[in-house]
């Protein structure tokens, strides 16, 4: 979950109960496909947190979506997948 600057560090739209349920739903779905998942929920800037988690866990690969940025914005700002790819030792697979 992203953390936002300001008087309240968490976006009021973020709901821990909803996020926890989404993680459990994902874990249940993966189990039906024969995949054993480890649930990890952290807060902070997404790119930093994903890269740090991958490095600390010595993961072989990180699978990510391409994000919401358009082509020009992605070129200018880089986006979360680009940040993760340049800050982790894992192979980063970006799905568009």
C-alpha positions as CSV (number, residue, x, y, z in Angstrom):
1,X,0.0,0.0,0.0
2,X,1.4,3.4,-0.9
3,X,2.1,6.0,1.8
4,X,1.3,9.6,1.1
5,X,2.9,12.7,2.6
6,X,0.8,14.9,4.8
7,X,-0.8,15.0,8.2
8,X,-2.2,11.5,7.7
9,X,0.4,9.1,6.2
10,X,-2.1,6.7,4.7
11,X,-4.6,7.6,2.0
12,X,-8.1,7.5,3.5
13,X,-9.2,5.6,0.5
14,X,-6.9,2.7,1.4
15,X,-8.7,0.1,3.6
16,X,-6.6,-2.5,5.4
17,X,-9.5,-4.9,5.7
18,X,-10.2,-4.7,2.0
19,X,-6.5,-5.2,1.2
20,X,-6.2,-8.1,3.5
21,X,-9.2,-9.8,1.9
22,X,-7.7,-9.2,-1.6
23,X,-4.5,-10.9,-0.5
24,X,-6.4,-13.9,0.9
25,X,-8.5,-14.1,-2.3
26,X,-5.3,-14.1,-4.3
27,X,-3.8,-16.8,-2.1
28,X,-6.9,-19.0,-2.4
29,X,-7.0,-18.6,-6.2
30,X,-3.3,-19.5,-6.5
31,X,-3.9,-22.6,-4.3
32,X,-6.6,-23.8,-6.7
33,X,-3.9,-23.6,-9.4
34,X,-1.4,-25.5,-7.3
35,X,0.7,-22.5,-6.4
36,X,1.7,-22.0,-2.8
37,X,2.0,-18.3,-2.1
38,X,3.5,-16.3,0.7
39,X,1.5,-13.2,1.6
40,X,3.5,-10.0,2.0
41,X,1.9,-6.7,2.8
42,X,4.1,-3.6,3.4
43,X,3.6,0.1,3.2
44,X,5.8,2.8,1.5
45,X,6.7,3.9,-1.9
46,X,5.9,1.0,-4.1
47,X,9.1,0.8,-6.2
48,X,11.3,1.0,-3.1
49,X,9.3,-1.5,-1.1
50,X,9.1,-4.0,-4.0
51,X,12.8,-3.8,-4.7
52,X,13.8,-4.0,-1.0
53,X,11.4,-7.0,-0.5
54,X,12.8,-8.8,-3.5
55,X,16.4,-8.2,-2.4
56,X,15.7,-9.2,1.3
57,X,13.9,-12.3,0.2
58,X,16.5,-13.2,-2.4
59,X,13.8,-13.8,-4.9
60,X,14.7,-15.1,-8.4
61,X,12.0,-13.1,-10.2
62,X,9.5,-10.3,-9.8
63,X,6.4,-10.3,-12.1
64,X,4.8,-6.8,-12.5
65,X,2.2,-5.1,-14.5
66,X,3.3,-2.1,-16.6
67,X,1.4,0.4,-14.5
68,X,-0.9,3.2,-15.5
69,X,1.5,5.6,-17.1
70,X,1.3,6.3,-20.8
71,X,4.3,6.0,-23.0
72,X,5.7,9.6,-22.7
73,X,5.0,9.7,-18.9
74,X,6.7,6.4,-18.5
75,X,9.7,7.6,-20.5
76,X,10.0,10.8,-18.4
77,X,9.2,9.4,-14.9
78,X,10.3,5.8,-15.3
79,X,7.5,4.2,-13.3
80,X,7.6,1.6,-10.6
81,X,8.6,-1.3,-12.9
82,X,11.6,0.6,-14.2
83,X,12.6,1.5,-10.6
84,X,12.3,-2.1,-9.5
85,X,14.3,-3.4,-12.5
86,X,17.1,-1.1,-11.7
87,X,17.2,-1.6,-7.9
88,X,16.9,-5.3,-7.5
89,X,19.1,-8.3,-8.2
90,X,16.1,-10.4,-9.3
91,X,14.9,-10.8,-12.9
92,X,12.0,-8.4,-13.4
93,X,9.3,-9.4,-15.9
94,X,7.0,-6.6,-16.9
95,X,3.7,-7.5,-18.4
96,X,1.8,-4.9,-20.5
